[in-house]
Amino acid sequence: MFKQLTIVGIMVFCGLGGLPTHAAAQEIRLITEAGYHLNCFDSKGAVQGVDKKGQPGRDETFLMVRITGEGPLKHGDKVAFRTAGGCCLNCNDSTGPVKGVNKGRDGPGRDEVFTVIRIKGAGVVGNNDKIALLTHADTV
């Protein structure tokens, strides 16, 4: 059983059992409103939506890492995402396509950090809340 949060008409945020939404890192899936799972093939390269009938695999599972914020996940918190292979999801210069990039031992840089925006406004992100992910240049 996993938690399911809707992210801005773009994707659904699914926390996978075990860690609560206030954990420093949490395994998640990102799913479009049309039901496509975001996939980073072989943990690197372009992120795209794929039709996953049945159980999604490791290429559809990401580790969400809290950069800022304490307590439950909420509006304004900064997060980064790692693929199963350890790559960071990156939005090149805040306008490029989202893809998995190998950061080696470096932590996420500004192109790998996203701000959680709760569509209903300030507050804790709960199950089925719509949210957006903003890049450092405030691009959705």
N, CA, C and O atoms as CSV, one atom per row, in Angstrom:
chain,resi,resn,atom,element,x,y,z
A,1,MET,N,N,0.845,-1.176,0.000
A,1,MET,CA,C,0.000,0.000,0.000
A,1,MET,C,C,0.890,1.239,0.000
A,1,MET,O,O,1.866,1.301,0.749
A,2,PHE,N,N,0.563,2.222,-0.832
A,2,PHE,CA,C,1.351,3.435,-0.837
A,2,PHE,C,C,0.446,4.646,-0.884
A,2,PHE,O,O,-0.705,4.564,-1.312
A,3,LYS,N,N,0.977,5.769,-0.441
A,3,LYS,CA,C,0.214,7.001,-0.440
A,3,LYS,C,C,0.178,7.551,-1.852
A,3,LYS,O,O,1.116,7.367,-2.627
A,4,GLN,N,N,-0.901,8.220,-2.175
A,4,GLN,CA,C,-1.041,8.774,-3.512
A,4,GLN,C,C,-1.425,10.235,-3.392
A,4,GLN,O,O,-2.460,10.570,-2.815
A,5,LEU,N,N,-0.594,11.096,-3.936
A,5,LEU,CA,C,-0.855,12.529,-3.953
A,5,LEU,C,C,-0.870,12.978,-5.408
A,5,LEU,O,O,-0.037,12.541,-6.202
A,6,THR,N,N,-1.792,13.830,-5.755
A,6,THR,CA,C,-1.843,14.318,-7.131
A,6,THR,C,C,-0.938,15.522,-7.252
A,6,THR,O,O,-0.984,16.429,-6.421
A,7,ILE,N,N,-0.116,15.532,-8.284
A,7,ILE,CA,C,0.762,16.669,-8.535
A,7,ILE,C,C,0.225,17.381,-9.761
A,7,ILE,O,O,0.090,16.789,-10.832
A,8,VAL,N,N,-0.070,18.626,-9.597
A,8,VAL,CA,C,-0.584,19.522,-10.617
A,8,VAL,C,C,-1.118,18.942,-11.857
A,8,VAL,O,O,-0.235,18.862,-12.711
A,9,GLY,N,N,-2.047,18.591,-12.172
A,9,GLY,CA,C,-2.502,18.122,-13.441
A,9,GLY,C,C,-1.394,17.497,-14.246
A,9,GLY,O,O,-1.600,17.170,-15.415
A,10,ILE,N,N,-0.235,17.321,-13.669
A,10,ILE,CA,C,0.874,16.757,-14.425
A,10,ILE,C,C,1.130,15.334,-13.960
A,10,ILE,O,O,1.237,14.430,-14.789
A,11,MET,N,N,1.229,15.116,-12.686
A,11,MET,CA,C,1.589,13.789,-12.201
A,11,MET,C,C,1.012,13.517,-10.829
A,11,MET,O,O,0.579,14.434,-10.131
A,12,VAL,N,N,1.010,12.274,-10.454
A,12,VAL,CA,C,0.543,11.846,-9.138
A,12,VAL,C,C,1.758,11.405,-8.342
A,12,VAL,O,O,2.610,10.672,-8.844
A,13,PHE,N,N,1.830,11.850,-7.112
A,13,PHE,CA,C,2.948,11.563,-6.229
A,13,PHE,C,C,2.556,10.383,-5.361
A,13,PHE,O,O,1.597,10.472,-4.595
A,14,CYS,N,N,3.272,9.295,-5.465
A,14,CYS,CA,C,2.923,8.086,-4.710
A,14,CYS,C,C,4.043,7.699,-3.767
A,14,CYS,O,O,5.064,7.170,-4.206
A,15,GLY,N,N,3.873,7.950,-2.490
A,15,GLY,CA,C,4.848,7.504,-1.504
A,15,GLY,C,C,4.676,6.011,-1.292
A,15,GLY,O,O,3.562,5.550,-1.044
A,16,LEU,N,N,5.736,5.262,-1.384
A,16,LEU,CA,C,5.657,3.807,-1.246
A,16,LEU,C,C,5.896,3.429,0.200
A,16,LEU,O,O,6.926,3.795,0.767
A,17,GLY,N,N,4.973,2.707,0.811
A,17,GLY,CA,C,5.037,2.262,2.196
A,17,GLY,C,C,6.346,2.476,2.923
A,17,GLY,O,O,7.351,2.808,2.293
A,18,GLY,N,N,6.361,2.304,4.177
A,18,GLY,CA,C,7.584,2.376,4.956
A,18,GLY,C,C,7.827,3.744,5.538
A,18,GLY,O,O,7.666,3.935,6.743
A,19,LEU,N,N,8.212,4.711,4.711
A,19,LEU,CA,C,8.563,6.021,5.237
A,19,LEU,C,C,7.385,6.987,5.140
A,19,LEU,O,O,6.715,7.036,4.108
A,20,PRO,N,N,7.124,7.751,6.192
A,20,PRO,CA,C,6.062,8.746,6.134
A,20,PRO,C,C,6.494,9.940,5.292
A,20,PRO,O,O,7.677,10.073,4.977
A,21,THR,N,N,5.551,10.815,4.920
A,21,THR,CA,C,5.887,11.950,4.057
A,21,THR,C,C,6.799,12.964,4.733
A,21,THR,O,O,7.287,13.874,4.063
A,22,HIS,N,N,7.047,12.846,6.029
A,22,HIS,CA,C,7.956,13.791,6.674
A,22,HIS,C,C,9.369,13.224,6.803
A,22,HIS,O,O,10.219,13.836,7.449
A,23,ALA,N,N,9.630,12.075,6.204
A,23,ALA,CA,C,10.964,11.482,6.260
A,23,ALA,C,C,11.937,12.302,5.408
A,23,ALA,O,O,11.520,12.999,4.483
A,24,ALA,N,N,13.231,12.218,5.721
A,24,ALA,CA,C,14.245,12.938,4.958
A,24,ALA,C,C,14.339,12.418,3.528
A,24,ALA,O,O,14.659,13.179,2.615
A,25,ALA,N,N,14.067,11.139,3.323
A,25,ALA,CA,C,14.071,10.548,1.989
A,25,ALA,C,C,12.932,9.531,1.921
A,25,ALA,O,O,12.665,8.819,2.889
A,26,GLN,N,N,12.269,9.473,0.777
A,26,GLN,CA,C,11.123,8.590,0.633
A,26,GLN,C,C,11.064,8.048,-0.783
A,26,GLN,O,O,11.240,8.795,-1.745
A,27,GLU,N,N,10.817,6.744,-0.917
A,27,GLU,CA,C,10.626,6.138,-2.229
A,27,GLU,C,C,9.255,6.517,-2.749
A,27,GLU,O,O,8.255,6.389,-2.042
A,28,ILE,N,N,9.210,6.988,-3.997
A,28,ILE,CA,C,7.945,7.445,-4.572
A,28,ILE,C,C,7.818,6.994,-6.025
A,28,ILE,O,O,8.775,6.515,-6.633
A,29,ARG,N,N,6.630,7.159,-6.555
A,29,ARG,CA,C,6.378,7.057,-7.994
A,29,ARG,C,C,5.699,8.336,-8.415
A,29,ARG,O,O,4.934,8.920,-7.647
A,30,LEU,N,N,5.967,8.774,-9.617
A,30,LEU,CA,C,5.326,9.958,-10.176
A,30,LEU,C,C,4.465,9.494,-11.347
A,30,LEU,O,O,4.959,8.871,-12.287
A,31,ILE,N,N,3.184,9.804,-11.278
A,31,ILE,CA,C,2.235,9.305,-12.261
A,31,ILE,C,C,1.452,10.483,-12.834
A,31,ILE,O,O,0.962,11.327,-12.085
A,32,THR,N,N,1.334,10.541,-14.153
A,32,THR,CA,C,0.562,11.612,-14.771
A,32,THR,C,C,-0.908,11.418,-14.457
A,32,THR,O,O,-1.329,10.323,-14.083
A,33,GLU,N,N,-1.697,12.484,-14.608
A,33,GLU,CA,C,-3.133,12.359,-14.367
A,33,GLU,C,C,-3.776,11.382,-15.332
A,33,GLU,O,O,-4.834,10.825,-15.039
A,34,ALA,N,N,-3.150,11.168,-16.480
A,34,ALA,CA,C,-3.670,10.197,-17.448
A,34,ALA,C,C,-3.283,8.768,-17.077
A,34,ALA,O,O,-3.667,7.826,-17.771
A,35,GLY,N,N,-2.526,8.596,-15.989
A,35,GLY,CA,C,-2.183,7.268,-15.512
A,35,GLY,C,C,-0.856,6.721,-16.001
A,35,GLY,O,O,-0.553,5.553,-15.760
A,36,TYR,N,N,-0.057,7.528,-16.681
A,36,TYR,CA,C,1.257,7.086,-17.135
A,36,TYR,C,C,2.281,7.275,-16.018
A,36,TYR,O,O,2.306,8.314,-15.359
A,37,HIS,N,N,3.120,6.271,-15.811
A,37,HIS,CA,C,4.178,6.354,-14.806
A,37,HIS,C,C,5.394,7.032,-15.414
A,37,HIS,O,O,5.815,6.691,-16.520
A,38,LEU,N,N,5.967,8.009,-14.678
A,38,LEU,CA,C,7.212,8.605,-15.169
A,38,LEU,C,C,8.308,7.565,-15.051
A,38,LEU,O,O,8.415,6.863,-14.045
A,39,ASN,N,N,9.108,7.478,-16.078
A,39,ASN,CA,C,10.116,6.442,-16.216
A,39,ASN,C,C,11.429,7.092,-16.616
A,39,ASN,O,O,11.462,7.956,-17.492
A,40,CYS,N,N,12.502,6.675,-15.977
A,40,CYS,CA,C,13.844,7.093,-16.369
A,40,CYS,C,C,14.571,5.812,-16.755
A,40,CYS,O,O,15.153,5.142,-15.903
A,41,PHE,N,N,14.537,5.475,-18.043
A,41,PHE,CA,C,15.030,4.190,-18.529
A,41,PHE,C,C,16.448,3.919,-18.066
A,41,PHE,O,O,17.341,4.741,-18.274
A,42,ASP,N,N,16.659,2.778,-17.441
A,42,ASP,CA,C,17.946,2.346,-16.937
A,42,ASP,C,C,18.569,3.389,-16.002
A,42,ASP,O,O,19.791,3.487,-15.888
A,43,SER,N,N,17.700,4.170,-15.332
A,43,SER,CA,C,18.088,5.169,-14.329
A,43,SER,C,C,18.845,6.367,-14.873
A,43,SER,O,O,19.378,7.161,-14.098
A,44,LYS,N,N,18.903,6.511,-16.178
A,44,LYS,CA,C,19.571,7.688,-16.745
A,44,LYS,C,C,18.867,8.052,-18.048
A,44,LYS,O,O,18.109,7.253,-18.599
A,45,GLY,N,N,19.118,9.231,-18.522
A,45,GLY,CA,C,18.488,9.661,-19.767
A,45,GLY,C,C,17.146,10.329,-19.530
A,45,GLY,O,O,16.785,10.651,-18.398
A,46,ALA,N,N,16.411,10.533,-20.622
A,46,ALA,CA,C,15.162,11.290,-20.582
A,46,ALA,C,C,14.112,10.628,-19.704
A,46,ALA,O,O,14.004,9.403,-19.650
A,47,VAL,N,N,13.343,11.461,-19.021
A,47,VAL,CA,C,12.209,11.007,-18.229
A,47,VAL,C,C,10.981,11.127,-19.116
A,47,VAL,O,O,10.756,12.159,-19.748
A,48,GLN,N,N,10.196,10.069,-19.157
A,48,GLN,CA,C,9.005,10.068,-19.997
A,48,GLN,C,C,7.894,9.292,-19.311
A,48,GLN,O,O,8.149,8.510,-18.395
A,49,GLY,N,N,6.667,9.507,-19.753
A,49,GLY,CA,C,5.540,8.759,-19.228
A,49,GLY,C,C,5.404,7.444,-19.971
A,49,GLY,O,O,5.457,7.422,-21.201
A,50,VAL,N,N,5.231,6.362,-19.255
A,50,VAL,CA,C,5.035,5.057,-19.882
A,50,VAL,C,C,3.787,4.405,-19.312
A,50,VAL,O,O,3.443,4.596,-18.145
A,51,ASP,N,N,3.116,3.633,-20.155
A,51,ASP,CA,C,1.917,2.913,-19.745
A,51,ASP,C,C,2.357,1.647,-19.028
A,51,ASP,O,O,2.891,0.733,-19.658
A,52,LYS,N,N,2.141,1.582,-17.735
A,52,LYS,CA,C,2.561,0.423,-16.947
A,52,LYS,C,C,1.334,-0.328,-16.471
A,52,LYS,O,O,0.727,0.034,-15.463
A,53,LYS,N,N,0.981,-1.345,-17.175
A,53,LYS,CA,C,-0.099,-2.218,-16.718
A,53,LYS,C,C,0.503,-3.132,-15.660
A,53,LYS,O,O,1.540,-3.752,-15.893
A,54,GLY,N,N,-0.122,-3.218,-14.528
A,54,GLY,CA,C,0.434,-4.054,-13.471
A,54,GLY,C,C,1.394,-3.266,-12.598
A,54,GLY,O,O,1.220,-2.062,-12.409
A,55,GLN,N,N,2.396,-3.930,-12.070
A,55,GLN,CA,C,3.313,-3.328,-11.107
A,55,GLN,C,C,4.463,-2.601,-11.797
A,55,GLN,O,O,5.199,-3.215,-12.569
A,56,PRO,N,N,4.632,-1.298,-11.533
A,56,PRO,CA,C,5.786,-0.563,-12.074
A,56,PRO,C,C,7.092,-1.127,-11.514
A,56,PRO,O,O,7.105,-1.711,-10.431
A,57,GLY,N,N,8.171,-0.955,-12.241
A,57,GLY,CA,C,9.471,-1.474,-11.844
A,57,GLY,C,C,10.404,-0.416,-11.300
A,57,GLY,O,O,9.986,0.685,-10.944
A,58,ARG,N,N,11.664,-0.766,-11.242
A,58,ARG,CA,C,12.660,0.134,-10.649
A,58,ARG,C,C,12.857,1.419,-11.442
A,58,ARG,O,O,13.212,2.444,-10.859
A,59,ASP,N,N,12.635,1.394,-12.767
A,59,ASP,CA,C,12.798,2.609,-13.564
A,59,ASP,C,C,11.665,3.605,-13.347
A,59,ASP,O,O,11.750,4.750,-13.790
A,60,GLU,N,N,10.600,3.173,-12.663
A,60,GLU,CA,C,9.484,4.055,-12.344
A,60,GLU,C,C,9.459,4.426,-10.859
A,60,GLU,O,O,8.495,5.027,-10.385
A,61,THR,N,N,10.500,4.075,-10.135
A,61,THR,CA,C,10.583,4.357,-8.708
A,61,THR,C,C,11.728,5.334,-8.463
A,61,THR,O,O,12.843,5.136,-8.947
A,62,PHE,N,N,11.439,6.386,-7.709
A,62,PHE,CA,C,12.421,7.425,-7.421
A,62,PHE,C,C,12.539,7.611,-5.918
A,62,PHE,O,O,11.610,7.308,-5.169
A,63,LEU,N,N,13.683,8.109,-5.485
A,63,LEU,CA,C,13.886,8.461,-4.087
A,63,LEU,C,C,13.752,9.977,-3.992
A,63,LEU,O,O,14.565,10.711,-4.554
A,64,MET,N,N,12.722,10.449,-3.276
A,64,MET,CA,C,12.563,11.887,-3.065
A,64,MET,C,C,13.366,12.254,-1.832
A,64,MET,O,O,13.171,11.671,-0.766
A,65,VAL,N,N,14.261,13.210,-1.968
A,65,VAL,CA,C,15.129,13.639,-0.877
A,65,VAL,C,C,14.744,15.061,-0.477
A,65,VAL,O,O,14.722,15.964,-1.313
A,66,ARG,N,N,14.444,15.251,0.796
A,66,ARG,CA,C,14.104,16.595,1.294
A,66,ARG,C,C,15.375,17.426,1.375
A,66,ARG,O,O,16.358,17.014,1.992
A,67,ILE,N,N,15.352,18.592,0.755
A,67,ILE,CA,C,16.469,19.526,0.823
A,67,ILE,C,C,16.203,20.539,1.931
A,67,ILE,O,O,17.096,20.860,2.715
A,68,THR,N,N,14.962,21.043,1.992
A,68,THR,CA,C,14.559,21.973,3.056
A,68,THR,C,C,13.206,21.532,3.597
A,68,THR,O,O,12.506,20.729,2.981
A,69,GLY,N,N,12.857,22.062,4.742
A,69,GLY,CA,C,11.559,21.780,5.347
A,69,GLY,C,C,11.671,20.720,6.414
A,69,GLY,O,O,12.489,19.806,6.317
A,70,GLU,N,N,10.848,20.847,7.429
A,70,GLU,CA,C,10.797,19.882,8.523
A,70,GLU,C,C,9.364,19.428,8.699
A,70,GLU,O,O,8.435,20.106,8.263
A,71,GLY,N,N,9.181,18.288,9.334
A,71,GLY,CA,C,7.841,17.769,9.562
A,71,GLY,C,C,7.259,17.216,8.273
A,71,GLY,O,O,8.004,16.791,7.390
A,72,PRO,N,N,5.932,17.217,8.153
A,72,PRO,CA,C,5.294,16.675,6.949
A,72,PRO,C,C,5.671,17.487,5.706
A,72,PRO,O,O,5.993,18.671,5.812
A,73,LEU,N,N,5.630,16.862,4.544
A,73,LEU,CA,C,5.890,17.561,3.291
A,73,LEU,C,C,4.849,18.659,3.136
A,73,LEU,O,O,3.654,18.421,3.314
A,74,LYS,N,N,5.309,19.875,2.801
A,74,LYS,CA,C,4.375,20.987,2.691
A,74,LYS,C,C,4.778,21.960,1.591
A,74,LYS,O,O,5.880,21.901,1.045
A,75,HIS,N,N,3.855,22.847,1.291
A,75,HIS,CA,C,4.044,23.903,0.305
A,75,HIS,C,C,5.343,24.645,0.597
A,75,HIS,O,O,5.587,25.061,1.730
A,76,GLY,N,N,6.177,24.810,-0.431
A,76,GLY,CA,C,7.420,25.557,-0.278
A,76,GLY,C,C,8.642,24.718,0.036
A,76,GLY,O,O,9.763,25.217,-0.061
A,77,ASP,N,N,8.462,23.453,0.410
A,77,ASP,CA,C,9.612,22.592,0.669
A,77,ASP,C,C,10.386,22.348,-0.616
A,77,ASP,O,O,9.806,22.284,-1.699
A,78,LYS,N,N,11.686,22.214,-0.489
A,78,LYS,CA,C,12.539,21.911,-1.642
A,78,LYS,C,C,12.918,20.439,-1.590
A,78,LYS,O,O,13.273,19.913,-0.535
A,79,VAL,N,N,12.838,19.775,-2.751
A,79,VAL,CA,C,13.109,18.345,-2.848
A,79,VAL,C,C,13.975,18.057,-4.072
A,79,VAL,O,O,14.043,18.856,-5.006
A,80,ALA,N,N,14.626,16.914,-4.047
A,80,ALA,CA,C,15.356,16.394,-5.203
A,80,ALA,C,C,14.925,14.947,-5.378
A,80,ALA,O,O,14.396,14.334,-4.451
A,81,PHE,N,N,15.150,14.405,-6.564
A,81,PHE,CA,C,14.761,13.034,-6.865
A,81,PHE,C,C,15.956,12.265,-7.387
A,81,PHE,O,O,16.697,12.759,-8.236
A,82,ARG,N,N,16.148,11.046,-6.878
A,82,ARG,CA,C,17.199,10.150,-7.375
A,82,ARG,C,C,16.545,8.943,-8.002
A,82,ARG,O,O,15.515,8.460,-7.532
A,83,THR,N,N,17.159,8.459,-9.075
A,83,THR,CA,C,16.680,7.249,-9.739
A,83,THR,C,C,17.189,6.035,-8.975
A,83,THR,O,O,18.026,6.160,-8.082
A,84,ALA,N,N,16.679,4.859,-9.331
A,84,ALA,CA,C,17.116,3.620,-8.679
A,84,ALA,C,C,18.616,3.413,-8.838
A,84,ALA,O,O,19.248,2.797,-7.980
A,85,GLY,N,N,19.194,3.920,-9.926
A,85,GLY,CA,C,20.623,3.785,-10.166
A,85,GLY,C,C,21.462,4.902,-9.568
A,85,GLY,O,O,22.673,4.949,-9.783
A,86,GLY,N,N,20.828,5.810,-8.811
A,86,GLY,CA,C,21.575,6.866,-8.125
A,86,GLY,C,C,21.720,8.169,-8.884
A,86,GLY,O,O,22.331,9.102,-8.363
A,87,CYS,N,N,21.185,8.277,-10.096
A,87,CYS,CA,C,21.247,9.538,-10.843
A,87,CYS,C,C,20.229,10.520,-10.284
A,87,CYS,O,O,19.213,10.115,-9.719
A,88,CYS,N,N,20.501,11.812,-10.443
A,88,CYS,CA,C,19.559,12.851,-10.019
A,88,CYS,C,C,18.688,13.259,-11.201
A,88,CYS,O,O,19.167,13.343,-12.332
A,89,LEU,N,N,17.398,13.514,-10.936
A,89,LEU,CA,C,16.563,14.094,-11.985
A,89,LEU,C,C,16.984,15.548,-12.129
A,89,LEU,O,O,17.112,16.270,-11.141
A,90,ASN,N,N,17.196,15.965,-13.362
A,90,ASN,CA,C,17.777,17.267,-13.678
A,90,ASN,C,C,16.921,17.959,-14.723
A,90,ASN,O,O,16.492,17.337,-15.695
A,91,CYS,N,N,16.673,19.256,-14.521
A,91,CYS,CA,C,16.003,20.082,-15.523
A,91,CYS,C,C,17.029,21.128,-15.944
A,91,CYS,O,O,17.157,22.171,-15.304
A,92,ASN,N,N,17.757,20.849,-17.016
A,92,ASN,CA,C,18.882,21.673,-17.445
A,92,ASN,C,C,18.512,23.147,-17.544
A,92,ASN,O,O,17.639,23.525,-18.326
A,93,ASP,N,N,19.177,23.974,-16.751
A,93,ASP,CA,C,18.988,25.412,-16.723
A,93,ASP,C,C,17.520,25.804,-16.527
A,93,ASP,O,O,17.090,26.861,-16.988
A,94,SER,N,N,16.757,24.952,-15.845
A,94,SER,CA,C,15.351,25.173,-15.504
A,94,SER,C,C,14.393,25.168,-16.681
A,94,SER,O,O,13.190,25.347,-16.488
A,95,THR,N,N,14.886,24.968,-17.887
A,95,THR,CA,C,13.992,24.998,-19.046
A,95,THR,C,C,14.124,23.769,-19.921
A,95,THR,O,O,13.274,23.527,-20.778
A,96,GLY,N,N,15.164,22.994,-19.724
A,96,GLY,CA,C,15.405,21.825,-20.572
A,96,GLY,C,C,14.541,20.648,-20.168
A,96,GLY,O,O,13.786,20.728,-19.199
A,97,PRO,N,N,14.651,19.551,-20.912
A,97,PRO,CA,C,13.889,18.352,-20.555
A,97,PRO,C,C,14.393,17.763,-19.236
A,97,PRO,O,O,15.557,17.936,-18.875
A,98,VAL,N,N,13.516,17.074,-18.531
A,98,VAL,CA,C,13.915,16.417,-17.282
A,98,VAL,C,C,14.551,15.085,-17.644
A,98,VAL,O,O,13.994,14.303,-18.414
A,99,LYS,N,N,15.732,14.839,-17.076
A,99,LYS,CA,C,16.450,13.588,-17.349
A,99,LYS,C,C,17.265,13.199,-16.136
A,99,LYS,O,O,17.519,14.018,-15.253
A,100,GLY,N,N,17.671,11.945,-16.098
A,100,GLY,CA,C,18.539,11.456,-15.038
A,100,GLY,C,C,19.982,11.730,-15.406
A,100,GLY,O,O,20.430,11.360,-16.491
A,101,VAL,N,N,20.714,12.375,-14.510
A,101,VAL,CA,C,22.129,12.650,-14.747
A,101,VAL,C,C,22.945,12.114,-13.583
A,101,VAL,O,O,22.512,12.162,-12.432
A,102,ASN,N,N,24.125,11.604,-13.893
A,102,ASN,CA,C,25.010,11.063,-12.871
A,102,ASN,C,C,25.742,12.209,-12.195
A,102,ASN,O,O,26.518,12.917,-12.837
A,103,LYS,N,N,25.501,12.398,-10.903
A,103,LYS,CA,C,26.147,13.468,-10.148
A,103,LYS,C,C,27.361,12.953,-9.382
A,103,LYS,O,O,27.982,13.697,-8.623
A,104,GLY,N,N,27.698,11.687,-9.580
A,104,GLY,CA,C,28.816,11.127,-8.834
A,104,GLY,C,C,28.574,11.262,-7.349
A,104,GLY,O,O,27.499,10.913,-6.862
A,105,ARG,N,N,29.547,11.759,-6.628
A,105,ARG,CA,C,29.385,11.934,-5.180
A,105,ARG,C,C,28.802,13.291,-4.834
A,105,ARG,O,O,28.480,13.549,-3.674
A,106,ASP,N,N,28.660,14.162,-5.827
A,106,ASP,CA,C,28.100,15.488,-5.566
A,106,ASP,C,C,26.622,15.362,-5.228
A,106,ASP,O,O,25.926,14.497,-5.760
A,107,GLY,N,N,26.158,16.214,-4.356
A,107,GLY,CA,C,24.730,16.274,-4.054
A,107,GLY,C,C,24.018,17.007,-5.174
A,107,GLY,O,O,24.656,17.478,-6.116
A,108,PRO,N,N,22.701,17.106,-5.078
A,108,PRO,CA,C,21.953,17.792,-6.124
A,108,PRO,C,C,22.346,19.259,-6.216
A,108,PRO,O,O,22.521,19.931,-5.199
A,109,GLY,N,N,22.480,19.742,-7.428
A,109,GLY,CA,C,22.750,21.153,-7.684
A,109,GLY,C,C,21.455,21.891,-7.973
A,109,GLY,O,O,20.373,21.321,-7.840
A,110,ARG,N,N,21.556,23.149,-8.367
A,110,ARG,CA,C,20.343,23.947,-8.532
A,110,ARG,C,C,19.412,23.402,-9.611
A,110,ARG,O,O,18.201,23.603,-9.523
A,111,ASP,N,N,19.940,22.721,-10.625
A,111,ASP,CA,C,19.082,22.152,-11.670
A,111,ASP,C,C,18.426,20.844,-11.240
A,111,ASP,O,O,17.613,20.293,-11.981
A,112,GLU,N,N,18.764,20.340,-10.060
A,112,GLU,CA,C,18.182,19.098,-9.548
A,112,GLU,C,C,17.257,19.338,-8.351
A,112,GLU,O,O,16.722,18.383,-7.788
A,113,VAL,N,N,17.061,20.600,-7.957
A,113,VAL,CA,C,16.220,20.918,-6.803
A,113,VAL,C,C,14.908,21.530,-7.293
A,113,VAL,O,O,14.900,22.448,-8.113
A,114,PHE,N,N,13.796,20.998,-6.769
A,114,PHE,CA,C,12.463,21.455,-7.148
A,114,PHE,C,C,11.722,21.925,-5.898
A,114,PHE,O,O,11.894,21.355,-4.821
A,115,THR,N,N,10.896,22.964,-6.042
A,115,THR,CA,C,10.076,23.470,-4.946
A,115,THR,C,C,8.667,22.906,-5.079
A,115,THR,O,O,8.060,22.972,-6.148
A,116,VAL,N,N,8.152,22.353,-3.983
A,116,VAL,CA,C,6.799,21.799,-3.968
A,116,VAL,C,C,5.805,22.956,-3.788
A,116,VAL,O,O,5.902,23.726,-2.832
A,117,ILE,N,N,4.861,23.064,-4.711
A,117,ILE,CA,C,3.814,24.087,-4.631
A,117,ILE,C,C,2.472,23.387,-4.483
A,117,ILE,O,O,2.053,22.650,-5.376
A,118,ARG,N,N,1.803,23.611,-3.372
A,118,ARG,CA,C,0.477,23.031,-3.131
A,118,ARG,C,C,-0.550,23.938,-3.796
A,118,ARG,O,O,-0.645,25.118,-3.456
A,119,ILE,N,N,-1.311,23.407,-4.731
A,119,ILE,CA,C,-2.253,24.200,-5.505
A,119,ILE,C,C,-3.297,24.868,-4.612
A,119,ILE,O,O,-3.712,25.991,-4.899
A,120,LYS,N,N,-3.727,24.217,-3.553
A,120,LYS,CA,C,-4.714,24.804,-2.637
A,120,LYS,C,C,-4.116,25.917,-1.786
A,120,LYS,O,O,-4.841,26.583,-1.048
A,121,GLY,N,N,-2.804,26.131,-1.877
A,121,GLY,CA,C,-2.148,27.158,-1.077
A,121,GLY,C,C,-1.303,26.540,0.013
A,121,GLY,O,O,-1.092,25.328,0.056
A,122,ALA,N,N,-0.828,27.395,0.887
A,122,ALA,CA,C,0.081,26.965,1.950
A,122,ALA,C,C,-0.541,25.846,2.780
A,122,ALA,O,O,-1.758,25.776,2.949
A,123,GLY,N,N,0.316,24.985,3.285
A,123,GLY,CA,C,-0.138,23.913,4.150
A,123,GLY,C,C,0.544,22.601,3.840
A,123,GLY,O,O,1.388,22.511,2.948
A,124,VAL,N,N,0.162,21.587,4.591
A,124,VAL,CA,C,0.717,20.241,4.451
A,124,VAL,C,C,0.151,19.598,3.193
A,124,VAL,O,O,-1.034,19.743,2.893
A,125,VAL,N,N,1.002,18.885,2.458
A,125,VAL,CA,C,0.565,18.141,1.275
A,125,VAL,C,C,-0.017,16.823,1.753
A,125,VAL,O,O,0.685,16.007,2.350
A,126,GLY,N,N,-1.301,16.617,1.489
A,126,GLY,CA,C,-1.977,15.406,1.923
A,126,GLY,C,C,-2.314,14.517,0.745
A,126,GLY,O,O,-2.069,14.870,-0.409
A,127,ASN,N,N,-2.882,13.348,1.050
A,127,ASN,CA,C,-3.285,12.424,-0.007
A,127,ASN,C,C,-4.211,13.118,-0.990
A,127,ASN,O,O,-5.148,13.810,-0.591
A,128,ASN,N,N,-3.947,12.931,-2.267
A,128,ASN,CA,C,-4.736,13.463,-3.372
A,128,ASN,C,C,-4.694,14.976,-3.521
A,128,ASN,O,O,-5.487,15.535,-4.278
A,129,ASP,N,N,-3.786,15.657,-2.814
A,129,ASP,CA,C,-3.600,17.092,-3.036
A,129,ASP,C,C,-2.912,17.304,-4.374
A,129,ASP,O,O,-2.009,16.554,-4.745
A,130,LYS,N,N,-3.342,18.329,-5.094
A,130,LYS,CA,C,-2.656,18.680,-6.335
A,130,LYS,C,C,-1.486,19.586,-5.993
A,130,LYS,O,O,-1.618,20.540,-5.226
A,131,ILE,N,N,-0.331,19.265,-6.582
A,131,ILE,CA,C,0.860,20.089,-6.378
A,131,ILE,C,C,1.581,20.282,-7.702
A,131,ILE,O,O,1.339,19.558,-8.668
A,132,ALA,N,N,2.459,21.258,-7.733
A,132,ALA,CA,C,3.350,21.489,-8.870
A,132,ALA,C,C,4.779,21.406,-8.356
A,132,ALA,O,O,5.036,21.615,-7.170
A,133,LEU,N,N,5.695,21.101,-9.248
A,133,LEU,CA,C,7.117,21.131,-8.921
A,133,LEU,C,C,7.741,22.258,-9.731
A,133,LEU,O,O,7.702,22.241,-10.961
A,134,LEU,N,N,8.313,23.232,-9.042
A,134,LEU,CA,C,8.944,24.362,-9.696
A,134,LEU,C,C,10.446,24.190,-9.735
A,134,LEU,O,O,11.037,23.683,-8.782
A,135,THR,N,N,11.075,24.607,-10.827
A,135,THR,CA,C,12.522,24.613,-10.927
A,135,THR,C,C,13.066,25.863,-10.235
A,135,THR,O,O,12.293,26.689,-9.750
A,136,HIS,N,N,14.376,26.002,-10.186
A,136,HIS,CA,C,14.969,27.170,-9.509
A,136,HIS,C,C,14.604,28.469,-10.203
A,136,HIS,O,O,14.687,29.530,-9.583
A,137,ALA,N,N,14.203,28.426,-11.464
A,137,ALA,CA,C,13.789,29.630,-12.188
A,137,ALA,C,C,12.275,29.795,-12.162
A,137,ALA,O,O,11.720,30.544,-12.966
A,138,ASP,N,N,11.594,29.095,-11.235
A,138,ASP,CA,C,10.135,29.168,-11.086
A,138,ASP,C,C,9.399,28.711,-12.332
A,138,ASP,O,O,8.349,29.259,-12.669
A,139,THR,N,N,9.941,27.708,-13.025
A,139,THR,CA,C,9.284,27.113,-14.178
A,139,THR,C,C,8.641,25.815,-13.740
A,139,THR,O,O,9.271,25.005,-13.060
A,140,VAL,N,N,7.371,25.605,-14.130
A,140,VAL,CA,C,6.677,24.362,-13.768
A,140,VAL,C,C,7.073,23.289,-14.764
A,140,VAL,O,O,6.613,22.152,-14.663
